[in-house]
Amino acid sequence: MMQGALDTAGPFAQHIAGLFWTFVAVTAVVYLVVMGFLIHALRRRSRAAAGEAPADTAKSLRVIGGAVIATAVVLVGLALSDFFAGRALARPPADAMRVQITAHQWWWEIEYPDANPSLRIRTANELHIPVGKPVALELISDDVIHSFWVPSLNGKRDLIPGYANSLALQASRPGVYQGKCAEFCGLQHAQMNVTVHAEDPQRFATWQASQRRPAPDPADAVAARGRDIFMNSTCAQCHAVQGTDAGATLGPDLTHVASRSTLAAGALPNNPQAMASWIRNPPAIKPGTRMPASQLSGDELAAVVTWLGSLR
């Protein structure tokens, strides 16, 4: 599905689209007026060359003066339009839902904070929001400058190391909205995608409740073996799985990894074959990634994939 800044799905994006169309309309009118005067001047010049009386200087000066005044009015009008649009985008409402997004090379860490630590949610690359409710994003970077952009919901906002930035999103209708990192941030900049799932409030509440639960116990012996292999390998040194001894934060939280639609920030679909390929050799798919190639045997890899596929 093609999406863009003019395919708006929320009030913040509509402010930007409205400003764009205002500028397009005004500049189009200015262009046509200028072209009209240019054609008129060329015709008068040709008539003057044929012996017609010269133009009235006083009248010409009045026309020039009027054009200067009109130009000033247009520029002030455009400046005011930009000011009010920027003001509407500057601060999210006080009742907005809070979400923290941390950019890494090359993935997005997403956390839903809560005063009760047991109710916090940590996920990666997929942001879930309720339709009709504003969401205030706190944007920070863990390494270099990134830029968060979901064009159908709002404009771009940079994530700068050592500085917390902010951006508000609001979806007017349910849907899946694609976003990108819009600032070149290294080798895999092109594969640093984010997906926003805008859901009706009841469905969002269901998702939120499921994400707050710890990882389920393995359903069979193969999944149990996969969990044990994961815990005793280098996987647990980088990833967290709530409800287990894995609590590292270098890589994405995998507690509910099977509930996500993609892997590796949108580089792969989330299915067993893609999961196995990713674990086996991540640098072959995203050169430069910090996740090393796996040393697991075929049976061990299959068991780990089985367990991770049960983490919904």
Salt bridges, closest charged atoms under 4 A:
ASP7 OD1 - ARG173 NH2 3.77
GLU52 OE1 - ARG47 NE 3.12
GLU109 OE1 - HIS104 NE2 2.84
GLU109 OE2 - ARG122 NH2 2.66
ASP114 OD2 - ARG212 NH2 3.86
GLU126 OE1 - HIS197 NE2 3.18
ASP142 OD2 - HIS104 ND1 3.24
ASP143 OD1 - HIS146 NE2 2.71
GLU199 OE2 - HIS128 ND1 2.99
ASP228 OD1 - ARG227 NE 3.57
ASP253 OD2 - ARG122 NH1 3.35
